[in-house]
Each structure stands twice: as structure tokens, then as C-alpha cells.
Amino acid sequence: MNNITFAHPWLLLLLILVPLLIIWYILKYRKQHPALQFSETAIFSGIRPTLRQRLHPLLYALRLVALTAAIVALARPQSTLNRRETSVEGIDIVLTIDVSGSMLAEDIKPNRLEAAKKVAADFIEGRNSDRMGLVVFAGEAYTQIPLTIDHHILLGQLAKLKLGSLKDGTALGDGLATAVNRIKDSEAKSKVIILITDGVNNQGSVDPQSAAEIAALYGIRLYTIGIGSLGKAPYPFKDALGHTRYQNIDVEIDEPQLRAMSACTDGGEYFRATSKNSLSQIFQQIDNMEKSKIDVTQYSQKRDEYFPLLVVALLALAFEILLRLTVYRTTP
């Protein structure tokens, strides 16, 4: 249902001009006197008003319609709530992304974090019917976006992800546990967590393998992705003058740990991501999963509804001007 409100309701007071103008027009019409006077009107008794004469008040009516529509449009009518119950076929997915300092390594251009954000955005855009959420972690973890069907908001928050908002480190267990907490009560038959990281667990209070076992208890499928190269990778540093310098640093991904975490969940897998192509394998896996119907309540924010009224005002005014220049033209 749409509840219509007005951004500037006080402008509606101008509508009082409409009945006043109608009264003024009626009084003016009654006071009109003929340009030529006759001593007797019997000779005009058989003359009927033409259609053109009968419709002459239409000109004034069109002007009033234009005025009324313009006033209401200026008051900015808005639909304040659109609520719609829909059923969509999909799965529930929580993306869990590492935002630790090592994600700035540039072995994947422009860096690991930006590459992860790009492939995650492509993934979100390709899953229109799925509810999705976003969890980020470094030395600690938090939920950026809970499960939602509104992918526009999700993509906006994903684009804003940057390093430095969390204590540095890699808390794999905390990140996974936070994602499990967000999806465990879902009614979807298929629940998926995709965890993207480039490091080794060195922070947090939850053991990564224990978090994976909890995910398995809730029927959650876990895909883990190790992003970046092994060995050394170029990493940006700021020198004393503020210039960016690069240094090759040792990088390590705990592949045995990530592989064991995904393996303890039904159908889970571990992938290495050195490009967007690596993630396409996950898309294929998820597309083949059983889908379930989810009842979704969708809300929309305020939306201006003045445009149709503005169109009515312009059409009425244009029609009046057209009639005055053609059918009711009074000057050569």
C-alpha cells in the first residue's frame, strides 16, 4: 500500500485560490453587458448558442486544472511506504572478506582487497534472487550487512570496504563464527558461506576448525578462497617523505587449514584465487545447488510522485493556449 504524504504540505493552502477563482469567474460572467443594445430581443429567440460558445468556459476550466495540478505538484506528494510480499527462489549466502593489512599486497592488481571486492560484486550481481549478507574480519570480525534481498545496499557497502577499521591480524575463526551466527537461523534449505582470505589464522578467540564444525552442524556449506600468490608479493610502504615505495614481503596462505575447514561441511570446497576466473568455479557450484522458496518482505523508501501532476498541469496549459490560438482566436 502507498501512503501519500507531502514534503511541503503548507503549499496546499494555495488550493483555496481555486474556488475563489471559480466564484470570481461566475460573478464576472453575470455582470457582462452586450456591446450592442436592442429595444427588443424577440428577433434572437430562435438562435441557439453554438458548440463553440457552449464550450468557451472550458478555457477557464483548463487553466484551473493546470493551477490545481501545479500547486499539488509543488507540495511534493510522496509515497512513504511500499510494502510487498514476494516469494523468491534462491539460497542464503554470507560473503566473509579478510580486510587485514596484507590484503594491500599488489600481486593481484590493483591489490588483493580491491580484486576481492570486484569479484564479490560480480558475484552479487549474478545472484538476483538470493538473500546475501556481508561479514568482514581482520584481527576481529563484525557484520557489515545482514542477510538482505536489497543488493543495491549490499553493493554500496561492499564498495566502501577499506583497511584500518579493525585491529590488524587474521582471525579466521572469529570471521567464520560471525558469518555462521548471521545465517544459522535461516529457513532456506541451502545456506552458504564464502570466506576470502590471504593469510594464516593468528588472532581471535574462536578456533577456525571449531567454527567450521559449528557451520556443519547447522547445515551450512563453506567455500574458502585463498587469494594471492605464495612466496613473495610487492607491498606498498610510505617513506619518511610520504612517497609510496614497494618492497617484496613474504606471504603465506594456510591452505591446509582452509581446505580442512571447507571439507568438514557438506559439499564445501577450497579454491585458490589468483584472478576472477577462480571465482567462476564457485558460481557453477552454487548454481547447481538445490534452491528453496523464501518469503521476502520488500520495503522501498520515499519516492516523489509529483511528476504525473506536473505533466497534467503542462498538458492542460498547453491545450488552453492551443484553443485560444485556434478555435477561440479573437484577434487577427
C-alpha positions in Angstrom: 0.0 0.0 0.0 1.2 3.5 -0.7 0.6 6.2 1.9 0.8 9.6 0.3 2.4 12.4 2.2 3.6 15.9 1.2 7.1 17.3 1.6 5.7 20.9 1.7 2.1 20.5 2.8 1.7 24.2 3.6 1.6 24.9 -0.1 -1.7 23.1 -0.3 -3.2 26.2 1.3 -2.9 27.8 -2.1 -5.7 25.5 -3.3 -8.2 27.9 -1.7 -7.5 30.1 -4.8 -9.3 27.6 -7.0 -12.9 28.0 -5.5 -12.2 31.8 -5.2 -11.4 32.0 -8.9 -14.5 29.9 -9.8 -16.7 32.4 -7.9 -14.9 35.3 -9.5 -15.5 33.9 -13.0 -19.2 33.3 -12.3 -19.7 36.8 -11.0 -17.8 38.3 -13.9 -19.9 36.3 -16.4 -23.2 37.5 -14.8 -22.1 41.2 -14.9 -21.2 41.1 -18.6 -23.3 43.5 -20.8 -23.9 43.3 -24.5 -21.8 45.5 -26.7 -24.9 46.4 -28.8 -28.2 47.2 -27.2 -31.6 46.4 -28.8 -35.0 47.6 -27.8 -36.5 44.2 -28.4 -34.8 40.7 -28.2 -37.6 38.7 -29.8 -35.6 38.5 -33.1 -33.0 36.5 -31.3 -35.4 34.0 -29.7 -34.7 31.3 -32.3 -31.0 31.5 -32.1 -29.3 28.7 -30.1 -25.7 29.0 -28.7 -23.2 27.2 -30.9 -21.0 24.4 -29.6 -18.1 26.8 -29.7 -19.9 29.2 -27.4 -21.1 26.5 -25.0 -17.5 25.2 -24.6 -16.0 28.6 -24.0 -15.8 28.0 -20.2 -13.6 25.1 -21.0 -10.7 27.5 -21.5 -11.0 28.8 -17.9 -11.5 25.2 -16.6 -8.3 24.1 -18.2 -6.5 27.0 -16.5 -7.9 26.0 -13.2 -6.9 22.3 -13.8 -3.3 23.5 -14.6 -3.2 25.7 -11.5 -4.5 22.9 -9.2 -2.1 20.3 -10.5 0.8 22.7 -10.3 0.0 23.6 -6.6 -0.2 19.9 -5.6 3.0 19.1 -7.5 4.8 21.9 -5.7 3.7 20.4 -2.4 5.8 17.3 -3.5 3.5 14.3 -2.9 5.5 11.3 -1.9 4.8 7.6 -1.4 6.2 7.0 2.1 5.9 3.2 2.2 5.8 0.5 -0.4 5.4 -3.0 1.2 5.3 -6.0 -0.9 5.3 -9.7 0.0 7.1 -11.8 -2.6 8.4 -15.3 -2.8 11.8 -15.8 -4.5 13.7 -18.9 -5.3 17.3 -18.8 -4.1 19.8 -19.5 -1.3 21.2 -17.6 1.6 24.8 -16.5 1.2 27.1 -14.7 3.5 30.3 -13.3 2.0 33.1 -13.1 4.5 36.1 -11.0 3.5 39.5 -10.5 5.0 40.4 -6.8 5.4 43.8 -7.3 7.2 46.8 -5.2 6.2 48.3 -8.0 4.0 45.3 -7.5 1.6 47.1 -4.4 0.2 49.7 -6.7 -1.5 49.7 -6.0 -5.2 50.5 -9.4 -6.7 46.8 -9.1 -7.9 46.1 -5.6 -9.4 45.2 -3.1 -8.1 45.6 -5.0 -4.8 44.1 -8.1 -3.2 41.3 -6.3 -1.4 40.2 -4.4 -4.4 40.3 -7.6 -6.5 38.3 -9.4 -3.9 35.7 -6.6 -3.9 35.5 -6.7 -7.6 34.9 -10.4 -7.9 32.5 -10.3 -5.0 30.5 -7.5 -6.7 30.3 -9.5 -9.9 29.1 -12.5 -7.9 26.4 -10.4 -6.1 25.1 -9.0 -9.4 24.8 -12.5 -10.8 22.6 -13.8 -8.0 19.5 -11.6 -8.2 17.2 -14.0 -6.4 19.4 -14.8 -3.4 19.5 -13.2 0.0 23.0 -12.1 0.8 25.0 -10.7 3.7 28.5 -9.3 4.3 30.9 -10.0 7.2 34.4 -8.5 7.4 37.3 -9.6 9.6 40.9 -8.9 10.4 42.1 -9.2 14.0 38.4 -9.2 14.9 35.1 -9.5 13.0 31.8 -7.8 12.6 28.7 -7.9 10.3 28.7 -5.2 7.7 25.3 -6.1 6.2 22.9 -8.8 7.5 21.0 -11.1 5.0 19.1 -9.0 2.6 17.5 -9.2 -0.9 18.4 -5.5 -1.4 21.6 -6.0 -3.4 21.9 -2.3 -4.1 22.6 -1.5 -0.5 24.9 -4.5 -0.3 27.0 -3.4 -3.3 27.2 0.1 -1.8 28.6 -1.2 1.5 31.0 -3.5 -0.3 32.4 -0.7 -2.3 33.1 1.3 0.9 35.2 -1.5 2.4 38.8 -0.4 3.3 41.6 -1.4 5.6 42.1 0.2 9.0 38.6 -0.1 10.5 39.5 -3.2 12.5 42.5 -4.3 14.6 45.1 -5.9 12.2 45.6 -9.6 12.1 43.8 -12.6 10.7 41.0 -14.1 12.9 39.7 -16.8 10.6 37.7 -18.4 13.4 36.0 -15.2 14.5 35.2 -14.2 10.9 33.6 -17.6 10.2 31.8 -17.7 13.6 30.2 -14.3 12.9 29.0 -15.4 9.5 27.6 -18.6 11.0 25.7 -16.6 13.6 24.1 -14.5 10.8 22.9 -17.4 8.7 22.3 -20.3 11.1 18.6 -19.4 11.7 17.8 -19.1 8.0 14.8 -21.1 6.8 16.5 -21.7 3.4 17.3 -25.3 2.5 20.7 -24.1 1.1 22.9 -21.9 3.3 26.4 -20.9 2.0 29.3 -19.0 3.4 32.1 -17.8 1.1 35.2 -16.9 3.0 38.0 -15.0 1.2 41.4 -14.6 2.9 45.1 -14.3 2.1 46.7 -15.3 5.4 47.2 -17.6 8.4 45.0 -17.5 11.5 46.9 -15.5 14.1 44.2 -13.7 16.1 40.7 -14.1 17.6 39.1 -16.2 20.3 37.4 -18.9 18.1 39.4 -21.8 16.6 38.8 -21.9 12.8 38.2 -25.6 12.7 35.7 -25.4 15.6 33.8 -22.6 13.7 33.7 -24.8 10.6 32.3 -27.7 12.6 29.6 -25.5 14.0 28.8 -24.4 10.4 28.4 -28.1 9.5 26.0 -28.7 12.4 23.7 -26.0 11.0 23.9 -27.5 7.5 25.9 -24.6 6.1 28.1 -25.2 3.1 31.5 -23.4 3.3 33.6 -22.3 0.4 37.1 -21.0 1.4 39.1 -19.0 -1.1 42.9 -18.3 -0.7 43.6 -15.1 -2.6 47.0 -14.1 -3.8 50.3 -15.7 -4.7 52.7 -17.8 -2.5 56.2 -16.8 -1.6 56.7 -13.0 -2.0 54.5 -10.2 -3.1 55.0 -6.5 -3.7 53.7 -4.4 -0.8 53.4 -0.6 -0.6 55.1 1.4 2.1 55.3 5.1 2.9 58.8 6.5 3.3 59.7 9.5 5.5 58.7 11.9 2.8 55.3 10.3 2.3 56.3 8.7 -1.0 55.0 5.2 -1.8 57.7 2.6 -2.1 57.3 -1.1 -2.8 59.0 -4.0 -1.1 58.7 -7.7 -1.6 57.4 -9.3 1.5 56.9 -12.9 2.5 53.3 -14.0 2.1 51.7 -17.2 3.3 48.2 -18.8 3.0 47.3 -21.6 5.3 45.9 -23.8 2.6 45.8 -27.0 4.7 43.7 -25.1 7.3 41.3 -23.6 4.7 41.0 -26.9 2.9 40.1 -28.7 6.2 37.6 -26.0 7.2 35.6 -26.4 3.9 36.0 -30.1 3.9 34.1 -30.6 7.2 31.0 -29.1 5.7 28.8 -31.0 3.3 29.8 -30.1 -0.3 32.3 -27.4 0.8 35.4 -26.7 -1.2 38.7 -24.8 -1.1 39.8 -22.6 -4.1 42.8 -20.6 -4.9 42.0 -17.2 -6.4 44.7 -15.5 -8.4 42.1 -14.0 -10.8 38.4 -13.6 -11.3 38.4 -16.9 -13.2 38.9 -18.8 -9.9 35.6 -17.5 -8.6 33.7 -18.7 -11.6 34.1 -22.2 -10.3 32.2 -21.2 -7.2 29.4 -19.7 -9.3 28.9 -23.0 -11.0 28.9 -24.9 -7.7 26.2 -22.6 -6.3 24.1 -22.6 -9.4 23.8 -26.3 -9.2 22.6 -26.3 -5.6 19.0 -27.0 -4.7 17.0 -23.8 -4.4 14.3 -23.1 -1.9 11.4 -20.6 -1.9 11.9 -17.7 0.6 9.1 -15.3 1.6 10.5 -11.8 1.4 9.0 -8.5 2.5 10.4 -5.7 0.4 10.2 -2.1 1.5 11.1 1.0 -0.5 12.0 4.4 0.7 10.1 7.7 0.0 9.6 8.4 -3.7 8.4 11.6 -5.2 5.0 11.3 -7.1 4.8 14.9 -8.4 5.8 14.1 -12.0 2.3 12.9 -13.2 0.7 16.1 -11.8 3.3 18.2 -13.5 2.5 16.5 -16.8 -1.2 17.2 -16.2 -0.5 20.9 -15.5 1.6 21.3 -18.6 -0.8 19.5 -20.9 -3.8 21.5 -19.6 -2.0 24.8 -20.1 -0.8 23.8 -23.5 -4.3 22.7 -24.5 -5.7 26.1 -23.4 -3.1 28.0 -25.3 -3.8 25.9 -28.4 -7.5 26.6 -28.2 -7.0 30.3 -27.7 -4.7 30.5 -30.8 -7.1 28.4 -33.0 -10.8 27.9 -32.2 -11.2 30.8 -29.8 -8.8 33.2 -31.5 -10.2 36.8 -31.2 -7.5 38.8 -32.9 -6.3 38.6 -36.5 
